[in-house]
């Protein structure tokens, strides 16, 4: 039976070889994610790995090479390290790796997602987001820091926290308190992503733009005493009805506001609406961000923007097929109501098999996206997975 599954995978591989492009060539990539900038270099996530390239897009190369999904890379302010999140052990944990490459070092071991946000100004601590029961409600995420050299995590003094950026002196934190997800475009309401300033020494908190209802994501503390962030306000914002067609005309762009309060000023002029995941260099001179599936750079002083075109020709690990002989690795099973088929879980995958004769069918075809366990077959002949962990 296992042999039949292997043959199926082999036939699929032959189909790709027969009908795919014969001579793939390099071209500017799309869907590079979560860029960060330091001293003429950018780091980003692509094909599930962490990469580095020059700021003109030249010389791209992998820093990590693993079948796990590795995201949110961030340079340390001194440029020596890159922190990132990886699901190498089942869920996102925080790792650091030398910017020149090498073996990553794992920093967190929690059973939930630990998502890298940034660094302390002295390059000693990695800041990350995690839901560990310390927030305003048990299931909301807040911000933590962990020593880059290894050690215990410590919660930052905020009761909610999605994203944050320390002031140049490290004494204050600009952060999103409400945990609105980044993909919630055009949202208007009390749970829109908001802007706060925390004085970490005095434990005081100030809300910026408290009377606004639109999303204000990814605060970045600049060297010019201003907070930069992504927002989508409209000219008639105060009279808009939430959920109306008019709201859908809103477009993401980068804005800035004085850290002491004031009126926001629009910085970028994009029209696609797909501006996400900005990050400011530690010296405050450059912001890199995703825009319409590409990576862009903003020169903070001049306000000029330009696309960073990166050419990469590489094997796509997401399409690889692997032939594996599974022996004594079934960790769960259940029979169908008719008794003619059974569902089994092995190596995080679900397969149905005939109890007498028939083909093997993989029900959960994702190779690395989740780990499925403890399957149960419902009476209406629909398989129900009782335990599934997204990686």
N, C-alpha and C positions, 0 to 999 in steps of 0.2 A: 504493500500500500504506500509506504513512504517512497518507494521507487517511482510510483505513478506521479506523485506530487513533484518529484525531481524532474521527471520528463516534461510535465507541464511548464515548469519554470524554464527549462531549456528551450522549449518551443517558443515561449514568449520572448526569450532573449534572441532567438534566431529571427523572429518577426521584426524586432527593433533593428537588428543588423541589416536585414534585407531592405527595409523601407526607410531607414533613417538616412541622414545626409552622409555622403560618402567621405567628404573631406571638410570637417568642421573647421571654421576659421575664426580668428579672434574678432570681436566686435564689442562696442561699448555695452557693458552689462546693465541690466535693470534688476531691481529688487535687492540691491545691496542695502543692508539695514543698519540702523543705530550707529551712525558715524561719530567719530570724535577726532580732535585735532591737537597736534603738539609739534611745534618747531618744524614746520614744513612737511609733516607726515600726517596721514589720516589712518585710523583703524576703523574697521567696519566688520559686520557679520555677513557672510555670503556662503551659500551652499552648506550651511550649518557649521562653518568654521570661522575663526577670527583671522582677519587679513590685515596687512599694512600696505600702503602705497604712498608714493610721493604726492604732494598736493596738486600736481598737474596731472595725476592719474597714472604716471609711469611707474615701472618697477613694482607691480603688485605681487605679493607673495604671501603664502599662508604662514601664520604664526602657530596655529594649532591644526592638527589633522586627526580627527576622531569621528567615528560614526554617530556620536551624540550630537545634539543641537546646542550650539554655543552662541550666545547672544549678549547684547548690552556691553560691548567692550569699551573700556574707559582708560585712557592714559593716566598714570599718576602725574602730579604736577611737576615732578623732577624728570619725567620722561623715561624712567628706568623700567617701569612695570605697566602691564595692562591687566586690569581686573575685568572679569566677565562672569556670566552665569552659564552653567552647563548642566544638562540632565544626565551626565555620565553614570550617576548612581540612582536613577529613577525619577528624581525631581530636581528642579533647579537649585543648585548650590553655588556659592561664591568661590571663585578660583582666582589666582593671580599667576601670571607668567611673565618672564622677562621680555621686554619689548624686542629683544634680539632673537627670541625663540628659546625653546627648551621644554622641560617637563613642568606642566602647571602644578601649582600647589593648592590643595583644597583647604578652604578656610571655614566653611560652615557645614553642618551635618544634620540640619533640621529636616523633619519629614515633609514639610510643606515647601512652597516655592520661596527661594531667596533671590531677589532680582537686584542686580547691581544698579546703583544710582550714580555714584561718583566717588570722590576721594576727599579726605581732609586736606587742608592747604599744605600741611607738612609732609604729605605722602605717607603718613604712618598708619592711617585708618582707611578702610574701604566702607563707604556708606551704601546700605542696601535696604530694600523694601521687603517686608515679610508680615504675614498675619500669624501672630503667635499668642493671641489672647491678651495683649497688653494695650489694645486700642480702646476707643470709646465704646465699641461693641466687640464681642469676642472674635467675630469673623472679619473685621476690617484690618487692612494693612497699616502699618506704621513704619517709622524709619529707625534703623539700627546702624551701629558701626562695629567693625571687627578689625583687630590689628592685622596689618598686612603681613607681619612676621608670624602670625598665628596666635591664637588665644581666644578668650571668651568674648562673646558678643555683648554689646551694651546698648540699651535702648536710648535713643535721643528723646529729649523732653517734649514730645508732641503726642497727642492722643489719636490723631489720624495722620497719615502721610503717604502720598503717592510718589512725589518727586521732590527733590530739594537741591539747594546749592548754597554753599557757605560763602559768607562775605570774605573779602581779601584778608582781613585780620583774623578770620576764623571764629569771631565772637557772636555772629548772628547767622541765622539760617532763613533763606527764602524758600517757602515750600507750599505745595498743594495740600490742603487739609482734607477736602472732600475727595473720596476715592473714585471720581468719575473716570471711566475707562477712556483711553485715547481715541477709540474708534467711534465714540458717541458724538458724531458730528451734528451740528445744527441744534444741539440741545439747549433748551432754555428752562431754568427752574432752580429750585433751592439746592439741588445736589449737583449743579454745574461745578466743574473744577474751579477752585478759587485760589487767591493769592494771600499768603500770610508772611509776616516777618516775625521770627522768634529771636529775642535777645537771650542767648543761651546762658549768660552770666546772671542776669537779673530775673530770668524766667518770666518775662513779659511778652505779650503777643499782640501784634497789630495786624488788622485785616486791611489789605489794599483793595480799592474798588468794591467796597462792601455793598453798594446798591446796584451792582450789575448782575445780570442773569446769564450772560453768555459764558462759554468755557474759556478758562485761562490756564493753559497747560505749560509744563516744563519751565519753571522759573530758573533763570540763570543770572547770577550776580556779577555784573560787569565791573571793570576797573574804573569806570566813570561814575560810580555811585548810583547806578541805575539798575533796575531789574528788567531783564529781557524775557519775553515769554511769547507763546503762540496763542492767538485769539482770533475770533471770527465775528466781531461786532458789525452791526449794520447802522447806517445813518439814522434810521427811525427806530432804533432799538427800544426806546421806552414805550412805544405804542404797539410793538409787535405782539401778536398772540402766539403763545407757545404751540408748536405743532402745525402752524399754518404754512401754506405754500410759500409765503414771503420769507419765512425763516430759512428755507432751503437755498436762498440766494447767498447766504453767508459763506465766506471764504477764509480759510486759515492763512494767516500771515504772522510775521514776527513783529512784536511791538516792544516798546520800552516805556518804563515809568520810573520817576525818581524813587529811590529807596525810602525817602521820607514821605512819600505820597505826592499826588498830583494827578494830572491828566495823561493818559497813555498816548504815545505817538507811534504811528505806523512806520515801520522800517522797510519791510520788503513789499513788493507789489505783485505778487503772483496771483494768478486767476484760476488755477486748477482746483483749488480747495484741498489738495493732497499734500500739505506741508506738515510733516511729522518729525518727532524725535530729534530736535535740535540739541546741540551741545556746544558750549563755549570753551575755548582754550583757556588754560590756567592764567595766562597773562591778559585775558580779556580782549584780545585783538581780533579774534576770528571766531565765527560761529559756523559750524557745518550742520547740515540737516538733510532730510529726505524731502524731495519735491517731485511729485508726479513720477514716481518710481525711479528717480535718479538721485544722485548726491550733489548738493550744491554747497557753495562757500560764500559767506558774507564777510566782507571787510568792514568791521564795526566802525572804524573812523570815517571812512568815505561813504559807507552805505552801499557800495557796489556789490553786486551778486554775480556769480558765474558758476556754470555747471562743471563738475569734475567728471570727465569722461574716462572710465577705466576699461581697458581692453583686457579680457581674460579668456584664454583658451585652455580649458581644463576638463578632465573627466568628471562627470556628474555622479557623485556618490549616491544620490537619491535614486538613480536608476539601476544601480548594480543589482545583480541577482546572485544569490549564494545558495549552493546546494549543501544541505546539512542532513546528516543521518541522525534521527532522534531516537535514542534508546533509553528507556527507563526514565523519561523526563516528563511524563504526563502528570500534572499536578491537580487536575480536576476533570470530572466527566459527568454526563447525564444522558439518559435515554430519551428518545422522542416518544410521544404518546403511543405511536403505533409499534414501537420497539424495533423498527426497521433500520433506524439510524441512531447514531450517538454523537454527541458533541464533546470534544475534548479540548483542554487547554494545555499548551506546551510551549515553553520559551516565550510566554507572553502572547501567543497567537491562539485563535480559536479555529478548529477544524471540525467538519462533520464527516463521519465515516459510516459506511454501511455495515450493519452487523453481520450480513452474510456476503453479499456481493454488491459492487458499485464503486463509484469514484470517490476520491477524497476531495473535499471542497474547503478552501480556506475562507472563513466567514469574515474575519477581521484582517484585511489584506495589508494594513499599514505595517511597515517594517520596523520603524523606530518611534512612531508617534505616541503609542500608548502600550501599556502592559495589561492584558486582559486575563482575568482569572475567575475561578468558581462559576462556570456557566451553568444555567438552569434552563430547561426547555419548557416553555409555557404550554398550557393546554390548547391554545389556539395555533399551535405549531410555529410560534415565533420564539426564537432563542432570546433569552434575557441574560445579560451579563450582570452578575451581582457585584462584581468588583472590577473597576477599570481605573488605572492611574495614568493620567496624561503626563508624558515625559517632556 
